Amino acid sequence: MEPSLAERISANPDYQKLKASRSSFGWKLTLAMLVVYYGYILMIAFNKELLAHRIGENVMTWGIPIGFGVILFTIAITAIYVRRANSEFDELTEKVRRETLK
């Protein structure tokens, strides 16, 4: 009896490598995002004076650029994930597909 497609895919060592590396990378980026986001929230909760401090003689406070930095960080780690997914992860996925559908 021939194994099913799902069994052949899950038995493929490249699939195991893909699954492990994608999961590990995803968790690292998730942890980084949680640290940045909750760090900002904790700063709002416990260090309002820093965020309310004006930058020079302007109207803007430090909270605005730091909050903007959180948004830019989110965009940056998304771009990092997409770049790696489009190169390494897509190559492994295609390799698994070619080997499995022979």
C-alpha positions as CSV (number, residue, x, y, z in Angstrom):
1,M,0.0,0.0,0.0
2,E,1.4,3.4,-1.0
3,P,1.6,6.1,1.7
4,S,-0.8,9.1,1.3
5,L,0.5,12.4,0.1
6,A,0.3,13.9,3.6
7,E,2.4,11.0,5.0
8,R,5.0,11.4,2.2
9,I,5.2,15.2,2.9
10,S,5.5,14.8,6.6
11,A,8.2,12.1,6.2
12,N,10.3,14.4,3.9
13,P,13.4,15.7,5.8
14,D,13.2,19.0,3.9
15,Y,9.7,19.5,5.1
16,Q,10.8,18.8,8.7
17,K,13.6,21.4,8.2
18,L,11.1,23.9,6.7
19,K,8.6,23.4,9.5
20,A,11.3,23.8,12.2
21,S,13.0,26.8,10.7
22,R,9.8,28.6,9.9
23,S,8.3,28.0,13.3
24,S,11.5,29.0,15.1
25,F,11.9,32.2,13.1
26,G,8.2,33.1,13.6
27,W,8.5,32.7,17.3
28,K,11.6,34.8,17.5
29,L,9.9,37.6,15.6
30,T,6.8,37.2,17.7
31,L,8.8,37.5,20.9
32,A,10.6,40.6,19.5
33,M,7.3,42.2,18.6
34,L,5.8,41.4,22.1
35,V,8.8,42.9,23.8
36,V,8.6,46.1,21.8
37,Y,4.8,46.5,22.0
38,Y,4.5,45.6,25.7
39,G,7.6,47.6,26.5
40,Y,5.9,50.7,25.0
41,I,2.7,49.9,26.9
42,L,4.6,49.5,30.2
43,M,6.4,52.7,29.5
44,I,3.0,54.4,29.1
45,A,1.8,52.8,32.4
46,F,4.9,53.4,34.5
47,N,7.0,56.2,32.9
48,K,4.5,58.8,31.7
49,E,6.9,61.6,32.5
50,L,9.4,60.5,29.8
51,L,6.7,60.1,27.2
52,A,5.1,63.5,28.1
53,H,8.4,65.3,28.0
54,R,8.6,67.8,25.2
55,I,11.2,67.5,22.5
56,G,13.0,70.9,22.7
57,E,10.7,73.9,22.5
58,N,8.3,72.1,20.2
59,V,4.8,70.8,20.9
60,M,5.7,67.2,20.2
61,T,6.5,64.9,23.1
62,W,8.7,61.8,23.1
63,G,5.6,59.6,23.1
64,I,4.9,60.4,19.4
65,P,8.3,59.3,17.9
66,I,8.5,56.3,20.2
67,G,5.0,55.2,19.2
68,F,5.9,55.8,15.6
69,G,9.0,53.6,16.2
70,V,6.8,50.8,17.3
71,I,4.9,51.0,14.1
72,L,8.0,51.1,12.0
73,F,9.4,48.1,13.9
74,T,6.3,46.2,13.1
75,I,6.7,47.0,9.4
76,A,10.4,46.1,9.5
77,I,9.9,42.7,11.1
78,T,7.1,42.0,8.6
79,A,9.5,42.8,5.7
80,I,12.2,40.6,7.3
81,Y,9.7,37.7,7.5
82,V,8.5,38.2,3.9
83,R,12.0,38.4,2.6
84,R,13.0,35.2,4.3
85,A,9.7,33.5,3.3
86,N,10.2,34.5,-0.4
87,S,13.7,33.1,-0.5
88,E,14.5,30.3,2.0
89,F,11.0,29.1,2.8
90,D,9.7,29.2,-0.8
91,E,12.8,27.3,-2.0
92,L,12.3,24.5,0.6
93,T,8.5,24.4,-0.1
94,E,9.2,23.9,-3.8
95,K,11.8,21.3,-3.2
96,V,9.4,19.3,-1.0
97,R,6.7,19.7,-3.7
98,R,9.0,18.4,-6.4
99,E,10.2,15.4,-4.4
100,T,6.8,14.5,-3.1
101,L,4.8,14.7,-6.3
102,K,7.3,12.5,-8.3
